[in-house]
């Protein structure tokens, strides 16, 4: 069971304005056109495809053998997922550079070096050096812009800027502060994926590795023009960061954003606002409903909270969440946090050791990025626990063509496993990746973010 609490948290609003500039900074590559194709390839517009973050492609053909047609070294590590927009692959580095690559060849079509990244020596704690663009960008079809957040040193502190770049040219259409007014940005880390909902860009914040300083979990919401900044904050006195890589998952019907906050500092007394799944109105930046596990105090004390993974939106209107324990929860969107209703529909114990990253979803089946190997979980079955991958296959998976594609981050390989049995279909070396790396999947192609650039993989 769990706590039944449904407070609303008011938004803080402040005005922002966009600013345009031109190409020409050192390191920029002027735009060229990608190689033409007969039909436009499927897009992958955000983390795990964008919107609901399903990590599933219905257009991927059956997988036979994985091969690597090209690799493209870039100017820094790539933490976020690449995007695919038409024949362009978009990648952003920790050197604060955004690239558009030709999907077929890996040729650089344009690049923009946006700011000098912060160094680890400038930060009170952390483990990313340099610290530039960490959160996965997002593409907005309405404005034809790629949105990304840079981190750069600003005097003795940091500055987080939201950029909106034209997908065809890289030119800047939006450049505004993404910092939270009144909150010291030095202890806030923009690691989670950006999202889009109802004409707004959603930017999550958490702390740095080491949990230093008086940081909080925030979701910053601005229009795609960079105006009308609104802030949703978890109500805890300290911590409760929205740090996990998947960011906010968005219901495509309602536009509601589902975000997960980690542990807080309170281990006794009333609920402190931490360790929570929040359904957030993206325009008003207020909480609509929530889920808190009943043992939140113990999870705070042992740092075993929900905040390590994103929410999975299932096809039957339910949600899946599992964090740093072996227990996962099936939640109902309709009764989430509603007074007098059950806050969870099902508890599944022993799902896996812990879940870190973003799960993939095919219908009501979840492929969970577990620390002891990806696990297949059928959330509606009497016996929900299915196959488990080898313990080195811990990356956040994507699914298509009857296969589950999962990275071995330290081993530098991408494996295709049978969706139904977990049997290995094929494996290919791609290069060492970061812990929470996840590929982009478009048709028969995957694009893998590595510690040196992008590796393209063909599954046909």
Secondary structure as GFF3:
##gff-version 3
##sequence-region A 1 460
A	DSSP	beta_strand	2	3	.	.	.	ID=ss1
A	DSSP	beta_strand	12	14	.	.	.	ID=ss2
A	DSSP	three_ten_helix	47	49	.	.	.	ID=ss3
A	DSSP	beta_strand	56	57	.	.	.	ID=ss4
A	DSSP	beta_strand	67	73	.	.	.	ID=ss5
A	DSSP	beta_strand	83	85	.	.	.	ID=ss6
A	DSSP	beta_strand	88	92	.	.	.	ID=ss7
A	DSSP	beta_strand	97	102	.	.	.	ID=ss8
A	DSSP	beta_strand	108	113	.	.	.	ID=ss9
A	DSSP	three_ten_helix	120	122	.	.	.	ID=ss10
A	DSSP	beta_strand	138	140	.	.	.	ID=ss11
A	DSSP	beta_strand	145	154	.	.	.	ID=ss12
A	DSSP	beta_strand	157	166	.	.	.	ID=ss13
A	DSSP	beta_strand	172	177	.	.	.	ID=ss14
A	DSSP	three_ten_helix	185	187	.	.	.	ID=ss15
A	DSSP	beta_strand	195	197	.	.	.	ID=ss16
A	DSSP	beta_strand	200	205	.	.	.	ID=ss17
A	DSSP	beta_strand	218	223	.	.	.	ID=ss18
A	DSSP	beta_strand	229	233	.	.	.	ID=ss19
A	DSSP	beta_strand	249	250	.	.	.	ID=ss20
A	DSSP	beta_strand	257	261	.	.	.	ID=ss21
A	DSSP	beta_strand	276	281	.	.	.	ID=ss22
A	DSSP	beta_strand	286	293	.	.	.	ID=ss23
A	DSSP	alpha_helix	296	302	.	.	.	ID=ss24
A	DSSP	beta_strand	312	313	.	.	.	ID=ss25
A	DSSP	beta_strand	318	322	.	.	.	ID=ss26
A	DSSP	beta_strand	328	332	.	.	.	ID=ss27
A	DSSP	beta_strand	346	348	.	.	.	ID=ss28
A	DSSP	beta_strand	360	362	.	.	.	ID=ss29
A	DSSP	beta_strand	365	368	.	.	.	ID=ss30
A	DSSP	beta_strand	375	378	.	.	.	ID=ss31
A	DSSP	beta_strand	385	388	.	.	.	ID=ss32
A	DSSP	beta_strand	398	400	.	.	.	ID=ss33
A	DSSP	beta_strand	403	408	.	.	.	ID=ss34
A	DSSP	beta_strand	413	418	.	.	.	ID=ss35
A	DSSP	beta_strand	424	429	.	.	.	ID=ss36
A	DSSP	beta_strand	440	442	.	.	.	ID=ss37
A	DSSP	beta_strand	445	449	.	.	.	ID=ss38
A	DSSP	beta_strand	453	458	.	.	.	ID=ss39
###
